[in-house]
Amino acid sequence: MKPIMKAYTAIFLNTWGERYSMFADGISDTHANARAWIKFMKTQFYKDAPDAWDMESLTPLFDENGVYTPASEESF
């Protein structure tokens, strides 16, 4: 059986309180986390201050039943 890539929302937070939100995918949470970091490291936001960013959250876009789960407003 071929692995299925699942969609995620990744939110990165810097030391001065700015957030950067992006989509990522992966066959597991760990895989999606790595793919999100690799994708984020290619952005100018990261390149300008590489030591200032942490991943705040990695949230699946769909639950186990396939229902869309929007990001909580607390994240923004």
Beta strands, then each sheet from edge to edge (+ up, - down):
strand 1: 6-14
strand 2: 19-26
strand 3: 53-60
sheet 1: 2+ 1- 3+
end
